[in-house]
Amino acid sequence: REHGCQLLEEGDTHSISFNPDKKLTATVPRQTEISDRLAAKICKDLGIPEV
């Protein structure tokens, strides 16, 4: 949200986030923990800086 991303859709196991400024989407697993590598890929897919 800090970078303007929004929740686009929620499924049973994944959510889809959307960056409206860059018109990019990313699929995000609905787990309590994800790997650093996956977090970096999600950020890259959304066009935002890595966390």
C-alpha distance matrix in Angstrom:
0.0 3.8 5.3 5.0 4.9 6.3 8.8 12.0 14.7 15.8 19.1 21.3 20.4 17.3 14.1 13.1 9.7 9.9 9.2 11.1 12.1 13.8 14.6 13.9 13.4 13.5 15.2 13.9 16.8 16.6 18.3 18.2 18.5 18.2 20.0 19.0 20.2 18.1 14.9 16.1 16.9 13.5 12.0 15.1 14.8 11.4 12.9 10.7 12.6 13.7 12.7
3.8 0.0 3.8 5.6 7.3 9.7 12.5 15.6 18.3 19.4 22.6 24.6 23.4 20.4 17.4 16.3 12.7 12.5 10.8 12.7 12.5 14.3 16.0 15.4 15.6 15.7 17.7 16.4 19.2 19.3 20.5 19.9 19.8 19.3 20.7 18.9 20.4 18.9 15.4 16.0 17.4 14.6 12.2 15.1 15.7 12.3 12.7 9.8 10.8 12.4 11.3
5.3 3.8 0.0 3.8 5.7 9.2 12.4 14.7 17.8 19.5 22.5 24.9 23.6 20.2 17.2 15.3 11.6 10.5 8.0 10.0 9.2 10.7 12.7 12.3 13.1 13.8 16.4 15.9 19.2 19.9 21.4 21.4 20.9 19.7 20.6 18.7 19.5 18.0 14.8 14.7 15.6 12.9 10.2 12.5 13.0 9.4 9.3 6.8 8.8 11.1 11.3
5.0 5.6 3.8 0.0 3.8 6.6 10.2 12.3 15.7 17.8 21.1 23.9 23.1 19.6 16.2 14.0 10.3 8.6 6.3 7.2 7.4 9.7 11.0 11.3 12.1 13.5 16.1 16.0 19.4 19.9 22.0 22.3 22.4 21.3 22.7 21.3 21.9 19.9 16.9 17.2 17.4 14.3 12.3 14.4 13.9 10.1 10.7 9.4 12.1 14.4 14.6
4.9 7.3 5.7 3.8 0.0 3.8 7.0 9.0 12.3 14.3 17.5 20.3 19.4 15.9 12.5 10.3 6.5 5.4 4.4 6.7 8.3 9.6 9.8 9.2 9.0 10.1 12.4 12.4 15.8 16.5 18.8 19.6 19.7 18.6 20.3 19.3 19.6 17.2 14.6 15.3 15.0 11.6 10.4 12.7 11.5 7.9 9.9 9.1 12.2 13.7 14.0
6.3 9.7 9.2 6.6 3.8 0.0 3.8 6.0 9.2 11.4 14.9 17.8 17.6 14.3 10.5 8.7 5.6 5.2 6.4 7.7 10.5 12.0 11.0 10.6 9.5 10.6 12.0 12.0 15.1 15.2 18.1 19.1 19.9 19.2 21.4 21.1 21.5 18.5 16.3 17.6 17.0 13.3 13.1 15.4 13.6 10.4 13.1 12.7 15.7 16.8 16.7
8.8 12.5 12.4 10.2 7.0 3.8 0.0 3.8 5.9 7.6 11.2 14.1 14.2 11.1 7.3 6.2 4.6 6.2 9.0 10.5 13.8 14.6 13.0 12.0 9.6 9.9 10.2 10.0 12.6 12.3 15.6 17.0 18.3 17.7 20.4 20.7 21.1 17.8 16.1 18.0 17.1 13.3 14.1 16.5 14.3 11.9 15.1 15.0 17.8 18.2 17.9
12.0 15.6 14.7 12.3 9.0 6.0 3.8 0.0 3.8 7.1 10.4 13.9 14.3 11.2 7.6 5.4 5.3 5.9 9.3 10.1 13.8 14.2 11.7 11.0 8.5 9.7 9.9 11.0 13.6 13.8 17.4 19.5 20.6 19.7 22.3 22.8 22.6 19.1 17.9 19.6 17.9 14.4 15.6 17.3 14.4 12.5 15.8 16.5 19.8 20.3 20.6
14.7 18.3 17.8 15.7 12.3 9.2 5.9 3.8 0.0 3.8 6.7 10.4 11.3 8.7 5.7 5.1 7.2 9.0 12.7 13.8 17.4 17.5 14.8 13.6 10.5 10.6 9.4 10.3 12.0 11.9 15.7 18.2 19.7 19.0 21.9 23.0 22.8 19.1 18.5 20.6 18.8 15.4 17.3 19.1 16.0 14.8 18.5 19.2 22.2 22.1 22.2
15.8 19.4 19.5 17.8 14.3 11.4 7.6 7.1 3.8 0.0 3.8 6.9 8.2 6.4 4.4 6.4 9.0 11.8 15.4 17.0 20.5 20.5 18.1 16.4 12.9 11.9 9.7 9.5 10.0 9.1 12.8 15.4 17.4 17.2 20.4 22.0 22.1 18.4 18.0 20.7 19.1 15.8 18.1 20.2 17.5 16.6 20.4 20.7 23.2 22.6 22.2
19.1 22.6 22.5 21.1 17.5 14.9 11.2 10.4 6.7 3.8 0.0 3.8 5.6 5.2 5.7 8.3 11.6 14.5 18.2 20.0 23.4 23.0 20.4 18.4 14.7 13.2 10.2 10.0 9.4 8.7 12.2 15.3 17.3 17.1 20.2 22.4 22.2 18.4 18.8 21.6 19.7 16.8 19.7 21.6 18.8 18.6 22.4 22.9 25.3 24.3 23.9
21.3 24.6 24.9 23.9 20.3 17.8 14.1 13.9 10.4 6.9 3.8 0.0 3.8 6.0 8.1 11.3 14.5 17.8 21.4 23.4 26.7 26.2 23.8 21.5 17.8 15.7 12.3 11.4 9.4 7.9 10.7 13.9 16.1 16.4 19.7 22.4 22.5 18.8 19.4 22.6 20.9 18.4 21.5 23.5 21.0 21.2 24.9 25.2 27.1 25.7 24.9
20.4 23.4 23.6 23.1 19.4 17.6 14.2 14.3 11.3 8.2 5.6 3.8 0.0 3.8 7.2 10.5 13.5 17.0 20.4 22.9 25.9 25.0 23.0 20.2 16.4 13.7 10.1 8.7 6.0 5.4 7.9 11.4 13.1 13.0 16.1 18.9 18.9 15.3 16.2 19.4 17.8 15.6 18.9 20.8 18.7 19.2 22.8 23.0 24.7 22.9 22.2
17.3 20.4 20.2 19.6 15.9 14.3 11.1 11.2 8.7 6.4 5.2 6.0 3.8 0.0 3.8 6.8 9.8 13.3 16.6 19.2 22.1 21.2 19.2 16.4 12.6 10.0 6.5 5.4 4.3 5.1 8.4 11.9 13.0 12.2 15.1 17.3 17.1 13.3 13.9 16.8 15.0 12.4 15.6 17.5 15.1 15.5 19.2 19.5 21.4 20.0 19.7
14.1 17.4 17.2 16.2 12.5 10.5 7.3 7.6 5.7 4.4 5.7 8.1 7.2 3.8 0.0 3.8 6.5 10.0 13.4 15.9 18.9 18.4 16.4 14.0 10.3 8.4 5.8 5.1 6.3 6.6 10.3 13.0 14.2 13.4 16.4 17.9 17.8 14.1 13.7 16.4 14.8 11.6 14.2 16.3 13.8 13.3 17.1 17.3 19.6 18.7 18.4
13.1 16.3 15.3 14.0 10.3 8.7 6.2 5.4 5.1 6.4 8.3 11.3 10.5 6.8 3.8 0.0 3.8 6.7 10.2 12.5 15.6 14.9 12.7 10.3 6.7 5.7 4.6 6.0 8.7 10.0 13.4 16.0 16.6 15.2 17.6 18.4 17.9 14.3 13.8 15.7 13.6 10.3 12.6 14.2 11.2 10.5 14.3 15.1 17.9 17.7 18.0
9.7 12.7 11.6 10.3 6.5 5.6 4.6 5.3 7.2 9.0 11.6 14.5 13.5 9.8 6.5 3.8 0.0 3.8 6.9 9.6 12.5 12.1 10.5 8.4 5.6 5.4 6.5 7.1 10.5 11.7 14.7 16.6 16.9 15.5 17.6 17.7 17.5 14.2 12.8 14.3 12.8 9.1 10.4 12.3 9.8 7.9 11.5 12.0 15.0 15.2 15.6
9.9 12.5 10.5 8.6 5.4 5.2 6.2 5.9 9.0 11.8 14.5 17.8 17.0 13.3 10.0 6.7 3.8 0.0 3.8 6.0 9.0 8.8 7.0 5.8 4.4 6.7 9.1 10.6 14.2 15.5 18.4 20.2 20.4 18.7 20.4 20.0 19.5 16.5 15.0 15.7 14.1 10.7 11.0 12.3 9.6 7.0 10.1 11.2 14.7 15.8 16.8
9.2 10.8 8.0 6.3 4.4 6.4 9.0 9.3 12.7 15.4 18.2 21.4 20.4 16.6 13.4 10.2 6.9 3.8 0.0 3.8 5.6 5.7 5.5 5.2 6.3 8.7 11.9 13.1 16.8 18.3 20.9 22.2 22.0 20.1 21.4 20.3 19.8 17.4 15.4 15.4 14.3 11.3 10.3 11.2 9.3 5.9 7.7 8.7 12.5 14.4 15.7
11.1 12.7 10.0 7.2 6.7 7.7 10.5 10.1 13.8 17.0 20.0 23.4 22.9 19.2 15.9 12.5 9.6 6.0 3.8 0.0 3.8 5.5 4.7 6.9 8.7 11.8 14.8 16.4 20.0 21.3 24.1 25.5 25.5 23.8 25.2 24.1 23.6 21.2 19.3 19.1 17.9 15.0 14.0 14.6 12.6 9.4 10.5 11.8 15.5 17.8 19.2
12.1 12.5 9.2 7.4 8.3 10.5 13.8 13.8 17.4 20.5 23.4 26.7 25.9 22.1 18.9 15.6 12.5 9.0 5.6 3.8 0.0 3.8 5.7 8.1 10.9 13.8 17.2 18.6 22.4 23.8 26.3 27.5 27.1 25.2 26.1 24.5 24.0 22.0 19.9 19.1 18.3 15.9 14.0 14.2 13.0 9.8 9.4 10.6 14.1 17.0 18.8
13.8 14.3 10.7 9.7 9.6 12.0 14.6 14.2 17.5 20.5 23.0 26.2 25.0 21.2 18.4 14.9 12.1 8.8 5.7 5.5 3.8 0.0 3.8 5.5 9.0 12.0 15.6 17.5 21.3 23.3 25.6 27.1 26.3 24.0 24.5 22.9 21.9 20.0 18.4 17.2 15.8 14.0 12.3 11.6 10.2 7.7 7.1 9.5 13.1 15.8 18.1
14.6 16.0 12.7 11.0 9.8 11.0 13.0 11.7 14.8 18.1 20.4 23.8 23.0 19.2 16.4 12.7 10.5 7.0 5.5 4.7 5.7 3.8 0.0 3.8 6.9 10.5 13.8 16.2 19.9 21.9 24.7 26.5 26.1 23.9 24.8 23.7 22.5 20.1 18.9 18.2 16.3 14.1 13.5 12.9 10.4 8.3 9.2 11.9 15.7 17.8 20.0
13.9 15.4 12.3 11.3 9.2 10.6 12.0 11.0 13.6 16.4 18.4 21.5 20.2 16.4 14.0 10.3 8.4 5.8 5.2 6.9 8.1 5.5 3.8 0.0 3.8 7.0 10.6 13.0 16.7 19.1 21.6 23.6 22.9 20.4 21.2 20.3 18.9 16.4 15.5 14.9 12.6 10.5 10.4 9.7 6.7 5.3 7.2 10.0 13.7 15.3 17.5
13.4 15.6 13.1 12.1 9.0 9.5 9.6 8.5 10.5 12.9 14.7 17.8 16.4 12.6 10.3 6.7 5.6 4.4 6.3 8.7 10.9 9.0 6.9 3.8 0.0 3.8 6.9 9.6 13.2 15.5 18.3 20.5 20.1 17.8 19.0 18.7 17.4 14.4 13.8 14.0 11.5 8.8 10.0 10.1 6.6 5.8 9.1 11.2 14.6 15.3 17.0
13.5 15.7 13.8 13.5 10.1 10.6 9.9 9.7 10.6 11.9 13.2 15.7 13.7 10.0 8.4 5.7 5.4 6.7 8.7 11.8 13.8 12.0 10.5 7.0 3.8 0.0 3.8 6.3 9.8 12.5 15.0 17.3 16.6 14.1 15.4 15.4 14.1 10.9 10.6 11.4 8.8 5.9 8.3 8.9 5.7 6.1 9.7 11.2 14.0 13.7 15.1
15.2 17.7 16.4 16.1 12.4 12.0 10.2 9.9 9.4 9.7 10.2 12.3 10.1 6.5 5.8 4.6 6.5 9.1 11.9 14.8 17.2 15.6 13.8 10.6 6.9 3.8 0.0 3.8 6.7 9.5 12.2 15.0 14.7 12.5 14.3 15.2 14.1 10.4 10.9 12.6 10.0 7.4 10.6 11.7 8.8 9.6 13.3 14.3 16.7 15.7 16.5
13.9 16.4 15.9 16.0 12.4 12.0 10.0 11.0 10.3 9.5 10.0 11.4 8.7 5.4 5.1 6.0 7.1 10.6 13.1 16.4 18.6 17.5 16.2 13.0 9.6 6.3 3.8 0.0 3.8 6.4 8.7 11.3 11.1 9.3 11.7 13.0 12.7 8.9 8.8 11.5 10.0 7.1 10.2 12.3 10.5 10.8 14.3 14.3 16.1 14.6 14.5
16.8 19.2 19.2 19.4 15.8 15.1 12.6 13.6 12.0 10.0 9.4 9.4 6.0 4.3 6.3 8.7 10.5 14.2 16.8 20.0 22.4 21.3 19.9 16.7 13.2 9.8 6.7 3.8 0.0 3.8 5.7 9.0 9.2 7.9 10.9 13.2 13.2 9.5 10.2 13.4 12.1 10.0 13.3 15.4 13.8 14.5 17.8 17.7 19.0 17.0 16.4
16.6 19.3 19.9 19.9 16.5 15.2 12.3 13.8 11.9 9.1 8.7 7.9 5.4 5.1 6.6 10.0 11.7 15.5 18.3 21.3 23.8 23.3 21.9 19.1 15.5 12.5 9.5 6.4 3.8 0.0 3.8 6.9 8.6 9.0 12.6 15.0 15.8 12.5 12.4 16.0 15.3 12.8 15.6 18.2 16.8 16.8 20.2 19.6 20.8 18.8 17.6
18.3 20.5 21.4 22.0 18.8 18.1 15.6 17.4 15.7 12.8 12.2 10.7 7.9 8.4 10.3 13.4 14.7 18.4 20.9 24.1 26.3 25.6 24.7 21.6 18.3 15.0 12.2 8.7 5.7 3.8 0.0 3.8 5.4 6.8 10.5 13.3 14.6 11.8 12.0 15.7 15.7 13.8 16.5 19.2 18.4 18.7 21.7 20.8 21.3 18.7 17.1
18.2 19.9 21.4 22.3 19.6 19.1 17.0 19.5 18.2 15.4 15.3 13.9 11.4 11.9 13.0 16.0 16.6 20.2 22.2 25.5 27.5 27.1 26.5 23.6 20.5 17.3 15.0 11.3 9.0 6.9 3.8 0.0 3.8 7.0 10.5 13.0 15.2 13.1 12.4 16.2 17.0 15.3 17.3 20.3 20.2 20.1 22.8 21.2 21.2 18.5 16.2
18.5 19.8 20.9 22.4 19.7 19.9 18.3 20.6 19.7 17.4 17.3 16.1 13.1 13.0 14.2 16.6 16.9 20.4 22.0 25.5 27.1 26.3 26.1 22.9 20.1 16.6 14.7 11.1 9.2 8.6 5.4 3.8 0.0 3.8 6.8 9.4 11.8 10.2 9.8 13.4 14.5 13.5 15.4 18.2 18.5 18.9 21.2 19.6 19.2 16.1 14.0
18.2 19.3 19.7 21.3 18.6 19.2 17.7 19.7 19.0 17.2 17.1 16.4 13.0 12.2 13.4 15.2 15.5 18.7 20.1 23.8 25.2 24.0 23.9 20.4 17.8 14.1 12.5 9.3 7.9 9.0 6.8 7.0 3.8 0.0 3.8 6.6 8.3 6.4 6.7 10.2 11.0 10.5 12.7 15.1 15.5 16.4 18.6 17.4 17.0 13.8 12.4
20.0 20.7 20.6 22.7 20.3 21.4 20.4 22.3 21.9 20.4 20.2 19.7 16.1 15.1 16.4 17.6 17.6 20.4 21.4 25.2 26.1 24.5 24.8 21.2 19.0 15.4 14.3 11.7 10.9 12.6 10.5 10.5 6.8 3.8 0.0 3.8 5.3 5.2 6.3 8.7 10.0 10.7 12.5 14.3 15.4 16.8 18.4 17.3 16.3 12.7 11.9
19.0 18.9 18.7 21.3 19.3 21.1 20.7 22.8 23.0 22.0 22.4 22.4 18.9 17.3 17.9 18.4 17.7 20.0 20.3 24.1 24.5 22.9 23.7 20.3 18.7 15.4 15.2 13.0 13.2 15.0 13.3 13.0 9.4 6.6 3.8 0.0 3.8 5.5 5.0 6.1 8.7 9.9 10.6 12.3 14.2 15.4 16.3 14.9 13.3 9.5 8.9
20.2 20.4 19.5 21.9 19.6 21.5 21.1 22.6 22.8 22.1 22.2 22.5 18.9 17.1 17.8 17.9 17.5 19.5 19.8 23.6 24.0 21.9 22.5 18.9 17.4 14.1 14.1 12.7 13.2 15.8 14.6 15.2 11.8 8.3 5.3 3.8 0.0 3.8 5.5 5.2 6.4 8.8 10.0 10.6 12.3 14.4 15.3 14.6 13.5 10.1 10.8
18.1 18.9 18.0 19.9 17.2 18.5 17.8 19.1 19.1 18.4 18.4 18.8 15.3 13.3 14.1 14.3 14.2 16.5 17.4 21.2 22.0 20.0 20.1 16.4 14.4 10.9 10.4 8.9 9.5 12.5 11.8 13.1 10.2 6.4 5.2 5.5 3.8 0.0 3.8 5.4 5.0 6.2 8.6 9.7 10.4 12.4 14.1 13.8 13.5 10.6 11.1
14.9 15.4 14.8 16.9 14.6 16.3 16.1 17.9 18.5 18.0 18.8 19.4 16.2 13.9 13.7 13.8 12.8 15.0 15.4 19.3 19.9 18.4 18.9 15.5 13.8 10.6 10.9 8.8 10.2 12.4 12.0 12.4 9.8 6.7 6.3 5.0 5.5 3.8 0.0 3.8 5.5 5.2 6.3 8.6 9.9 10.8 12.3 11.1 10.6 7.5 7.5
16.1 16.0 14.7 17.2 15.3 17.6 18.0 19.6 20.6 20.7 21.6 22.6 19.4 16.8 16.4 15.7 14.3 15.7 15.4 19.1 19.1 17.2 18.2 14.9 14.0 11.4 12.6 11.5 13.4 16.0 15.7 16.2 13.4 10.2 8.7 6.1 5.2 5.4 3.8 0.0 3.8 5.5 5.2 6.2 8.6 10.0 10.4 9.5 8.5 5.5 7.3
16.9 17.4 15.6 17.4 15.0 17.0 17.1 17.9 18.8 19.1 19.7 20.9 17.8 15.0 14.8 13.6 12.8 14.1 14.3 17.9 18.3 15.8 16.3 12.6 11.5 8.8 10.0 10.0 12.1 15.3 15.7 17.0 14.5 11.0 10.0 8.7 6.4 5.0 5.5 3.8 0.0 3.8 5.4 5.0 6.0 8.6 9.7 10.2 10.5 8.5 10.6
13.5 14.6 12.9 14.3 11.6 13.3 13.3 14.4 15.4 15.8 16.8 18.4 15.6 12.4 11.6 10.3 9.1 10.7 11.3 15.0 15.9 14.0 14.1 10.5 8.8 5.9 7.4 7.1 10.0 12.8 13.8 15.3 13.5 10.5 10.7 9.9 8.8 6.2 5.2 5.5 3.8 0.0 3.8 5.4 5.1 6.2 8.6 8.7 10.0 8.6 10.0
12.0 12.2 10.2 12.3 10.4 13.1 14.1 15.6 17.3 18.1 19.7 21.5 18.9 15.6 14.2 12.6 10.4 11.0 10.3 14.0 14.0 12.3 13.5 10.4 10.0 8.3 10.6 10.2 13.3 15.6 16.5 17.3 15.4 12.7 12.5 10.6 10.0 8.6 6.3 5.2 5.4 3.8 0.0 3.8 5.5 5.2 6.0 5.2 6.2 5.5 7.7
15.1 15.1 12.5 14.4 12.7 15.4 16.5 17.3 19.1 20.2 21.6 23.5 20.8 17.5 16.3 14.2 12.3 12.3 11.2 14.6 14.2 11.6 12.9 9.7 10.1 8.9 11.7 12.3 15.4 18.2 19.2 20.3 18.2 15.1 14.3 12.3 10.6 9.7 8.6 6.2 5.0 5.4 3.8 0.0 3.8 5.4 5.0 6.2 7.3 7.3 10.4
14.8 15.7 13.0 13.9 11.5 13.6 14.3 14.4 16.0 17.5 18.8 21.0 18.7 15.1 13.8 11.2 9.8 9.6 9.3 12.6 13.0 10.2 10.4 6.7 6.6 5.7 8.8 10.5 13.8 16.8 18.4 20.2 18.5 15.5 15.4 14.2 12.3 10.4 9.9 8.6 6.0 5.1 5.5 3.8 0.0 3.8 5.6 7.9 10.3 10.5 13.1
11.4 12.3 9.4 10.1 7.9 10.4 11.9 12.5 14.8 16.6 18.6 21.2 19.2 15.5 13.3 10.5 7.9 7.0 5.9 9.4 9.8 7.7 8.3 5.3 5.8 6.1 9.6 10.8 14.5 16.8 18.7 20.1 18.9 16.4 16.8 15.4 14.4 12.4 10.8 10.0 8.6 6.2 5.2 5.4 3.8 0.0 3.8 5.6 8.9 10.0 12.2
12.9 12.7 9.3 10.7 9.9 13.1 15.1 15.8 18.5 20.4 22.4 24.9 22.8 19.2 17.1 14.3 11.5 10.1 7.7 10.5 9.4 7.1 9.2 7.2 9.1 9.7 13.3 14.3 17.8 20.2 21.7 22.8 21.2 18.6 18.4 16.3 15.3 14.1 12.3 10.4 9.7 8.6 6.0 5.0 5.6 3.8 0.0 3.8 7.0 9.1 12.0
10.7 9.8 6.8 9.4 9.1 12.7 15.0 16.5 19.2 20.7 22.9 25.2 23.0 19.5 17.3 15.1 12.0 11.2 8.7 11.8 10.6 9.5 11.9 10.0 11.2 11.2 14.3 14.3 17.7 19.6 20.8 21.2 19.6 17.4 17.3 14.9 14.6 13.8 11.1 9.5 10.2 8.7 5.2 6.2 7.9 5.6 3.8 0.0 3.8 6.5 8.9
12.6 10.8 8.8 12.1 12.2 15.7 17.8 19.8 22.2 23.2 25.3 27.1 24.7 21.4 19.6 17.9 15.0 14.7 12.5 15.5 14.1 13.1 15.7 13.7 14.6 14.0 16.7 16.1 19.0 20.8 21.3 21.2 19.2 17.0 16.3 13.3 13.5 13.5 10.6 8.5 10.5 10.0 6.2 7.3 10.3 8.9 7.0 3.8 0.0 3.8 6.4
13.7 12.4 11.1 14.4 13.7 16.8 18.2 20.3 22.1 22.6 24.3 25.7 22.9 20.0 18.7 17.7 15.2 15.8 14.4 17.8 17.0 15.8 17.8 15.3 15.3 13.7 15.7 14.6 17.0 18.8 18.7 18.5 16.1 13.8 12.7 9.5 10.1 10.6 7.5 5.5 8.5 8.6 5.5 7.3 10.5 10.0 9.1 6.5 3.8 0.0 3.8
12.7 11.3 11.3 14.6 14.0 16.7 17.9 20.6 22.2 22.2 23.9 24.9 22.2 19.7 18.4 18.0 15.6 16.8 15.7 19.2 18.8 18.1 20.0 17.5 17.0 15.1 16.5 14.5 16.4 17.6 17.1 16.2 14.0 12.4 11.9 8.9 10.8 11.1 7.5 7.3 10.6 10.0 7.7 10.4 13.1 12.2 12.0 8.9 6.4 3.8 0.0
